[in-house]
């Protein structure tokens, strides 16, 4: 914007006071970068201790039991371990992928051997990847499925990064007739036209169906078309702009990925046993809570709409978030 003398902003010189203040801010930025590196180094130091523990957990779960049936699963030591972990996480206070799992997904997830994560850079500023290892199975050829969350800093004055896109390293290579993301349905033949000799009145066609493997292992980026399965489920978001909906899907996916990285993977055994999950309440209590929630939603609707200009994905690198939580507990 032009200044009082008609010059563009880039041509204006700051007055001495602002130059002094900016100098102080530059010193603060340098200290902030130093702090980020120290916190990242601390997290790396402890992750080097965490990862061997989780590797030992994986080895225990993959150890053959001698039982032919159990040994055909991904975790013979405790069959269906990761399936139950993911399913139980739905009944917890973290963002969960449990609600994305359908009955037809469960036989496939029985072959899930291990879950882990890796940072894309030493400071964790550019994102992380989730890695799922699978035992040899009758459903697909892949032994590993990798999903990557990409983040970037908006500018040097904002400490939080922004989730930009979600990518899948390679598609699932389903074996013939084993793709659980589709199903065969009977479709009536169209009326009119000549009937083929020996032809029937209907035929089977392959159509998409909801699945953990369809929803979790999909790429998302700004500008993409809204996935067809989301269009079918978007009754509550009919008025949402497609671009906003993609941003929302990216953010929801990222939140689920962070929950896996920071909570579910580290404490997998506690989700398996249910110790990390919420206690079940009586149905009557649930009904009362639902009524209260409806009232709260009505009260908060205007407040939410005024505070959000649209879904913006915020991401935290290494050493961020966890240290803040520790300070709040002190």
N, C-alpha and C positions, 0 to 999 in steps of 0.2 A: 504494500500500500504506500503511495507517495507521502512524503513528509510535508511539513508546513511550507518548506521552500520548494516543493515540487519534485524533489529527488526521490528515486526509488529507494526502498528499504535497504537493498544491498549496497547502496552508495552512501548511505548515511553513516556518520561516525558517532560512536557512542560517547556520551559525556563522561568525564573522568570518574564520576561516582559509579556508573554502570560498569565501567572497565574494571574498577576495583572489586565490585561485587562478582563479576564474571571470573576474575582471577581466583577469588575464594571458591567459587563453584567448581572451577577446573581442578583445584586442589582436592576438593571433596570427591570429584569423579575419579581421580587417581586413587584415592583411598578406598573408594567403593570397589574399583577393579581389584585392588589388592585384597580386600575382604572376600570378594567372590572367589578368588583363586585359593585363598586359605580355606574357606568353607568347602570348596570342591575337593581340595587335597585331603581334608579330613574325611569327607564322605568316601573318597576313593580308598583311603587307608582302611576304613572299616568295611567297605565292600570287599576288599581283598581278604577279609576275615569271614564275611558273610557267605560269599560264594562257595568256599569249600564245604561249609555246613550244608548248603543246599545241594551240592554235588553228592555229598554223603547220603542225604535224604533220597536223592534220585537212585543211587546205587542200591539202597535198601529196598526201595519199591520195585526196582527192576530185577531183583534177585529171583532166580527161578525157584519155584516151590516144590517141584517134583510132581505137581498135579497137572495133568495134561490140559485140562480145561482152563485152569487159572493161568498157566504159562502161555496161553494164546492171547492174553490181554496185554495192555501196555505196562501195567504195574502188577505183576504176579504176586509181589509181596503183600499188596492190598488191592485186589481187583476193583477197577472202577474208581480209583482214588481221585483223579483229577475231575472226572465227571461229577462226582459228589461235591467236591470243593466248589466248582463253578455253580452247580445247582443250589447249594446251600447259601452261597454268597448273596442270592436274591433276598434272603431273609436277614439282611444286615443293614447297617447305616452307610455302607459305601455304594458307589455307583456300580451296578452289577450287570454282568452279561447273562446271569442266570435265567432271566425272563426271555432271553433269545433262544433258549434250548427247547426243542420240541422232541416228542417221543421218537421220531424217526432219526434224530441226531444222536440219541444216546448210544446205540450200538457202535457208532463210529468213534465217539469220544471214549469208549472203553479202551481204545488202543492208544490214547494219549499217554505218553511216557513221562514227559517233563515240560515245565514252563519256566522260562527265564527271560531276562532282559539285558540289553547292552545299550550304553550311551553312544551317540554318534560322534561326540567330541569330548575332550577332557573336562570342559566346564558344563557339559550338558545343555548348552545353549541352542544347539541346532536340532535337538530332539533325541529320540530313543527308538529302539526296535524291540518288539516282543517276539520270542521264538518259541514255537511249539514243536516238540519232538514226538514223532509217532512210530510205534512199532509196525512191522510189516503187517498189512491188513488186507481184507478182501475188497475194500472200498476205493482206495486211491493209491497211486504210485508213489506220491511224495512221502519222504521220511521226515521232512521238516517243512513247516509253514511259517513264514516270517512276515510280520506286519510292522511298518515303520511310520512313526509319527514325526513329521517335520515341523520345526518351530524356528522362528527368527525374531530378533529384536526389532521393535518398531523404530526406535531411535535410542541414542545413548543416554537420554535422560529418563527413560522408563526402564525399571529393573526387570519387569516381567516381559517375557517373550510372547509371541502370538502364534497359536497353532495355525499353520498355513495349509497343510494337506496331509492326507493319509494314503500311503502306497502299500501295495502287496508285491513282494519280490517276484513271485511266480504264481500263476493260477493253479488251482487244484486240478490234478490230472486224474479225473474219475475213471475207474475201470468200467467196462461195458455194463450197462444196466444197473450200476451201483450208485448213481448220483442221487443223493438224498435231498437235493435242493429242487428236484422236479418230481412229478408224478404223472401217471397215465390215467386219463379219464375218458369215458365214453362220450363221443360226440356224434349226434345224429347227422346223417347225410342230408344235404340240402335237397329240397323238393325241386322237381323239374329236371329236364335233361334225360338222356338215355341211361338206363341202368346197365352197368357192366355185367356181363354174364357171370353168374355165381356171386355177384356182389351182395352185401348185406345192407341193412338199413342204418348202420352206425359204424364208427371206426374209433380206434383209440388214438388219442393225441397226447403229446407231452406238454405239460404246462408247469410253470414255476410255482413253487409253494414256499411258505415261510420256513426258514431254517437258520440255525446258528451259523452254518458254513456259508450261507448266502449273505447274511447281515454282517458278520464279523470280518469275513475275508473279502472285503470289497474296497476299492480305491475311492477316495472322496477328495475333491478339490473344487475351489471356487470356479464357477462357470460351468460345472458339470450339470447334466440333466438330473433332475430328481429321480432316484431309483423307482422303478415301477411299483415295487412292493410298498414303498413309503407313500406313494400316491393313493394306494388302496386303503392305507391306514390313516390317512390325513384328514379325517372328517373334522377334527377340532382345529385344523390349520388351513381350512379352505381359503381364507383370505390372506394367507401368508405368501409373500413374494417368493418365487422359486429360488432366487439368490439367497434370501434370508433363511429359507428352509435348508439349503445346502450348508450354510454356516452353522445352523442349529445341529444338523446331523454330524458335522465335523466335530463340533464342541462336545456333543454327547458321546461320540466315539472316543474322543480324547480323554474325557473324564473317566470312561470305563477302562481305558488303557492305563491311566495313572493309578486307578484303584487296584488293578492287577499288579502293577509294578511296585507300588509302595506298601500295599497291605495284604492282598490275597496271596500272592506268590510267597512273600516272606513268612506269613502265618498260615500256610496251606493246611497244616495238620489241625489247626484250631477251627478252621472252616469245615474241615472234613468231620470233625467230632461235633460241631455245632456250638462250641464254646465261644466262637467269635460272632455268633449270630444272635439276633434278638430272641428273647423268650417269647413263646407263643402265648397269646392272650385269648380269653374267652371270646366267642363270637359276639356276645352282647356288648362287651367292651369295645370291640372293633366297630360295631354299628354306631355306638355313641361317639367314638372318635371320628368316624366318617361324617356324622352330622356336624360336629364341631369344626372339622376341616372345611366343610362346605361354607359355613359361616365365615371362617377366617379367609377363605379364598375370595368371597365376595367383598370383604373389607379391604383386602390387599390388592384387588385387581387394579384399581386406579393408581395405587402407589407404584405397582410393578410396571405399569405401562408408561408412567412418567419418568421412571428412573432408567429404563433401558431404551436406547435408540435402536437396538437390534442386537442379536447375539454376537458377541466378540469372543474369540477363543483366547484365553490367557494361559500361558505355560510357564512353568518354573524349572530352572535348571538345577544342577547339582548343588546341594547345600542350602537350597532355598526351600521355604515351607516347613521342612522338618525342624530346623533350628528355631523357627518362630513358634512352632507348636510347643517345643520344649520350654521356651521362655514363658509361654502363657501358663504352663503347668507349675512353674516355680512359685 
